[in-house]
Amino acid sequence: MDLSCFKAYDLRGSVPEQLNPALAERIGRAYVEITGAKKVIVGYDIRLSSPEIAEALNSGLMAAGADVFDIGLCGTECVYFATSHYDMDGGIMVTASHNPKNHNGMKMVGPESRPISSDNGLNDIRDRVPEPFTDAPVPGKYETLEVTSAYIDHLLGYIDAASLCPMKIVVNAGNGGAGLIIDELEKHLPFEFVKVNHNPDGNFPNGVPNPILEENRAATADAVIEQGAAMGIAWDGDYDRCFFFDENGRFIEGYYIVGLLADQFLRKTGPGKVIHDPRLIWNTQDLVQAAGGEAIESKTGHAFIKQRMRDEDAVYGGEMSAHHYFRDFAYCDSGMIPWLLIAERLCQSGKPFSSLIDARIEAYPASGEINRTINEPARVIAAIEEKYGANAKSVSYVDGLSVEFDNWRFNLRMSNTEPVVRLNVESRGDIPLMKAKTEELLAEMERLNNLQG
C-alpha cells in the first residue's frame, strides 16, 4: 500500500496514485483507532476530488465508531474553528492547499484544534492504515453542521465595526474558497469589494491559487491600480494564508505584515506576548516592544508556533510566510482575521497602506527569502558559521543559523523537504548594507557549494 502521501505535518499526494477514496476510508478508520475520537468535524476544499475523498473518509470514521459532523465546502480554518467552537474530539480538512490541481490531502487536528503531526500521532495513523480493521459494534452517526454563521460572527468580533469607513478593496480568491466567505462578510462591512477570480472552481482556470509565486501576483496588483483601490488581498486555495498589496499594487513582504498585525493587536489587547519566526526579527521586535508587548522567537512551522503560543499564552503569532495565528482562534492560523485587522487600521489611521509600510521597510530593509540549491547544505552552513560567527554579536540556532551584528543580521536554514538553503538578510536602516551583505553571502554560498567536501 502506497503511504507516501503522509508528510511531516499533513497528507498530500497525487490523486488517485497516492491518495484515493479507498485509502481515505482506511485513514478514517485509523484516525479513530489512534486518537479515540468520538465526534469529528470534516470539511473539504474546492478541488474536484475533494467531495469523493471526504465521503470515503466519513465512511471510515463512522465504521470505526465515530460520529461525523460534515461542514461541507470550506477553508481549513473553518475546520479549526468548528472543532474548538463545538468542543469536538478532532477535525479533518480534505485539502492540498496550493499543490497542483490533481493533488489532494488532509490536515488533521485533535481536541481544541491541536495539530496532529508526525511527532504526535500522524505516523501512528500512517502505520495503522495497512493493518486489518474490524467494524465498531455500533457505527457512528452522520450529520451536517452549519458553521458559517458562527464563524462569520467570530471573525467580526476582532474588529470595531464603528471605526470602519467605506473603502474599495480588491479581493482575489484565485478560484479557491475565500470568495464564499467574502460574500458573507460583505453583508456586514462598509467596503466595496472588487472581485477577481472570485468563483470557486476546482479546475483552477487561472492557475493554482498560490500568491507567493511572483507570476500569480499581477492579477491582484493590476486590479488595485485600475480600480484605485485602498489595498488588494489574495489567498491560497484553502485560504489559510493571505497576501497583501498596497494602493500602488506593490506586493508587501509577509515580514512587514507580521509587525503591523502585532502592533494592531497589542493596541487592542494591551501588553501581551507575540510569537514570531527567526528568519527576520528586528522590525517585529521593535514594534512589539513599542506597543508594550513581548516578542518571542519560535522555530518556523505551524506545529511549533501553535505549541509555543499555547505555552506562552500569546495573543498573536506570525510567520513571514503569511501564516498568522490568534489566541482566540484556538491558537490557529486564519487567512481572514489578518485582512480585517489591516482594513480596520487603514480606516482608523486615515493613511494610505504604503505609508504604514514604507517607514518599516526604511527602518529594517530585508532581502526577502532567497533559495539556493546546495549539494551539502549542512557543510556549507557550518562553513558560513565559521567565517561569520567569530566576530558576531550573537549566534543562535532557534531555526537554522542566525548570526547578528550591530547593524545587520542573517538567517540561513535548510529546507525540510528539498536540498535548498534559505537565506534572509536584514539591516538597521541601511539598504546598501543589506544588499551588499546579501550579495556577499550568496557569493560565499556559491563558492562553498563548488568546493566538494
N, C-alpha and C positions, 0 to 999 in steps of 0.2 A: 504494500500500500504506500503510495507517494504522500509523504507528510512534509514535503519541502515548503508548503505554504506557511508553516509555523515559523515565525521570526522571533526576535528578542522581545518585542513589545506587543505584537499583534499577529494576525494571519493575513498573508497576501499572496496571490498567485494567479496564474492564467486559468481561465475557465474554458473548457472543462478539464484540462490536463492536470492542474494542481489543486483546483477546488471545484467541486460539483455537488449536486444535491445528495448523492449517496454518501459522500464524505461529510457533508454538512449535518446529515441526520446523525451520524456516529459522533460528531463533535458535540452535538446537543446532549446526547446520552452521557458522554464522557464528562462534559461540564458539570452535569448534575451529580454524577458519582463522585467527582473530585471535590466539588465545593459544598455539596449537601444542600444546594439552593432549593427552596420550595416554591418561590414566587420570582419569576424572571421577566424583565422587560425586554422586548425585542423590537428593534426598528431597522429600517433599511434605506439606502440611498437611491439615487435616480438611475443607477446602472440597469441595463436591460436584464441582466441575470439576477438582480437582487431579489425580486419577489419570489422566484422559484427557490433560490438558496435559503431565503428566510423561512419559507413554508416547510422545507425539509428540516431545517434547524428546529423549528417549532415541534415538528413530529417527534424528533429525537428527545427534546426536552420533556415533552408530555409522556412519551413511552417510559422515560426514566422516573416519572412521578412528579414532575414539577408543573405548576400552573403557569401558563404563558399569558402575558399581558402584551398584546400586539399594538404598538403605537403607530405602525404603518410607515409611510414615506416621511423621512425627517432628516435632520442633521445629527451628527454624532453627539453634539452637546444636549440634544433632546433626550437621548438615552441616559446620559449622565444626570440630567435634571430629574427625569421621571423616576430613576432608580432611587435617588436620595429623597426626592419630594414625597413619594408614595411609600417610602420605607420598605423597598423591595430587598430581596436577598442578593440580587445581581441583575446585570443587564448585558445584552449583546447587540452591537450595532453591525449590520452587514454593510460593509463599505470597503473600497480600495482607495479612498481619498483621491489623490492626484495621480495614481498609477494609470497605465494605458487602459483604453476603454474595454478591452477583452479580459481585463483582470477583475477580481473581486477579493474580498477578505472579510475579517471580523475584528472588532475591538471589544474586549471583554472587561467587565468590572464586577466587583463583589459588592457587599453591603457598603452603604454610604458612598457608592461610586468609586471605591478604591480600585486603582488599576490592577489587573491581573496580567503579569508579565512573566518572563522566563524564570525569574528568581522567586516567584511566589505562586506557582500553580500552573502556568501555561505549559511548561514542559511536562508536568504530570498529566495534564489533559491530553497532550500530544501522545505520550507513552501509553495512555489508556485506550486511545482510539482503535488500534488494531486488534485488541483482545475481544473475546466473545462477550456479548451482552445478553442479559435476560430482562424482560419487561418488569416494571414495578407492579406489585399486586393491584394497586389502584392507579390508573393512568391520571396524569394531570389534566386540568381543565384549560380551555382556551377562551379568552375574551379579548375584545378590542378595547382600547383605552384612549380616550380623547385627552391629550395633554397640552395641545397648542394654546388654549385659553389661559391655563395656569402658567405656562411658560412665558407667554407674552406679558402677563401681569408681573411676573418676576423680573423680566427684562426692564420693564418701565419703572420698576422700583429703584433702579440705580441712578435715575436722573430726576432733576427737579423740573417738572413739566412747565411750571410757571416761568422759568428762566429761558425757555426756548422761544425763538423767533423764526419767522418764515425764512427759508434758506433753500437754495437749489443744490441738490446732491446727485451726482452720477453714481449709480449702483450697477455693478457688473457681476451677476451671479455665475457667469461662464456656463450657462445652461445647466448648472447644478441645482441644489435645493434651496439656496438662500433666497431666491425670488419669492417663494411661497411665504416666508416669514416677513420679508419687506412689505408684501401686500397686506399682511395683518397689522404690522406696526404703523403703516401709513394712515390707518384709520384714527390713530391716537396722537399723531405728530403734525406740527405745522409745516413740515418740509415738502418741497416739490421734488419728487424723485424722477430723474431721467434714467430710464431702464434700458440697459444694454445686455444683450444675450440673456434675457430675463427668464424665459420659459424653461422649465426642467425638461431635459431631453438627453436620455442616455446614449443617443447616437453621437453626442458631442459634435454638432455640426460646425462649431467654431474652435475645435481642438479641445484637448483635455484641460479642464479648468485648473491651472497652476500658475497664479500670477507672479510667483517668484522668478519664473523664466522671463527674461527680458523681451523675447518675441511676443509674449502674451500681454504686454502692458499697453501697447499702442491704442487698443480699442477704448480703454478707460481714459487714458491721457487725452486722446483726440476729442472725445466727447466732452470732457471737462472744459477744454479750450473753446470748442464750438458753441457750447451752451452757456458759457460764462458762469460755471458752477463754483460754489464755495469750496467743494472738495470732491474727490472721487474715492470710491471704495470698491475693491474686487475681492472675491472669495474663491477658495478652492471648492471642490465638488461637494464635500460634506460640511462645508462652511465652519470648520473649527479654527481656520486661520483667516484673518482679513488683512488686506494690504491697502495702504493709503496713498493718495495723490493730492498735492496741494492745488490751489486755484489756478496755478500756471501749468498744471498737468505733470508736474515733477513727481516722480516716484520717491516716497520717503522711506529711507532705510529703517528697518524694524527697530534698530538700536535707539533711535531718537523717539520712536513711539513709546517704547518702554519707559523712558524718562518722563515723557508728557503724561502718560497714564498714571504713573506712580505719583506725580505731583498732583494731578487732578483728584486721585483717590484719597490721598492724605489730606487734602483740603476739606474733604467731606468727613473723613473718619477721625481726624486728629492724629496724634502720634501713633505710629504702628510700624510693623515690620514689612519689608518688601524683599522678596526673593528675586535674584536675577542670575543669569548665566555668566560665566567668567570670560567670555570672548572679548567683549568691550564693556567697560565698567564705569569709567570716570564720570561721564555725563549723568548716569543713573545715580551714582553715589552722591554727586553734588546736589542734584535736585531733591533727592530723598532727605538728605541732611538739612537742606534749607527749609524743607516742609516739616521738620521736627520728627522725621521717621528714622528708622534704622535699616540700612541696606545690608543684605546677607547674600554672599555668593553660594551658588549650588552647582553641582555637576549638571551639564546640559542633558536634556531629555525629560519627557513629561513625567515618567515614573519617579525620577529623582526630585524634580521640582515639586510635585504634588506631596511627596512624603516630607520634604523639608518644610513646606508650607504648613502641614499638619503639626510637625514637631515644634515649629516656631509660632504657630497660630498667626501666620502672616496674613495681612488683608489683601495683598495683591502679589502676583509673581509674573515676571515677563521674560521671554526669550527673544533675542533679535531675529529668530526665525519666524516671528509673527504668531507665536502661541502666547496667550495671555490668560492668567489663572486668577480666580477670585474666591476668597474665603466663603462668601455667602452663596457661591455656586458649587458647593461641596468640594471646594479647592480644585475644581476642574477648569479646563480651558473652554473659552467661548469666543466665537468669531462675531457675535452680535453685541455683547456688552461694550467692547472697546470703541466701536464707532459711535455708539450712543453717547459715551462719555466725551469723546472728542467733539462731536457735534454740539453738545452742551457747553463745552469750553469755548468753542468758537462764538456761540451766542452770548455767553457771559462776558467774554473779553472784548467783543466788538472788533477784534483784529483779524486780518487775513491769516489763513493757515500758515502761509510761508513765513510770516513774521515770528510765529511761535517756534518755528523750526530753525530758521536762519541763525538766530542767536546761539542756538545749541550746537549747530554744525561749526560755527566760528569758534566757539569755546572749546569744543572737543572734536576736531575733524578726524574722521575714521576712513580706513581703506575700504570698508566693506569686506565680506568674506571672499578670499581668493583661494581657489582649489588648484592644487598641483598634483599630478600623478608622480609618485615616488616609489622606486623599486623596494627600498628597505626603509620604511618610514621611521622605525624605532632608532636605527643607526643615525639617520640624518637629524632627527630631533635631538638626540644625545650630543651630536657634534655642535649643533646650534647652541645648546645649553652651555657647553664647554666654552664656546667662543664668547657668548654674550653674558653668561651668568656671573662670571668672576667680578665684573665691575658694576653689577646691577645693584639697585637699591633693595630689591627683593625678588625672590624666585618662588613661585608657588605651583602646586600640582593639583589644584581642585579639579581641573579638567584639562588634560594635556599639560602643556608647559606655558606658564605665564611669567614673563620677565618684565620688570618695571624699573624705569629710570625716572629722574626728576621730571623730565618734560615729554617723555614718550614711553609707550609700553607695547608689548605684543603678546598674542596668544597663538600657540601652534599646537594643533591637535590632530590626531589620526581619526579618519572616518572609521566607524564601527563596521561598515559594510563593503568598503572598496579600498584599493591601495592608493588612497588620496590623503594628502595632508592639507589641512585648512588653516590659512593664515589670516589673522586680524591685527591691524596696527592702528593705534590712535596717538594723538599728541595733545598737549595743552596749548590750544590757540595758535598752532603753528602748522599751517597747511604744507609749506615747503618741506619742513622737517618730516612730517608724516609721510609725504610722498617719497622723499629721499630714502627714508628708512625702509619703506615698503619695497622699493626697487633693490636696495642693498640686500635685504633678507631673501627676496626671490632669486637674486643672482647667486647668493651663497647656497641656497637650497639646490639650485640647478647644478652648481659646481660640485657639491657633495654627492648629488644623485649620479653624476657622471663618474665619480670615483667608485669603483667597485670595492666592496668591503674587505 
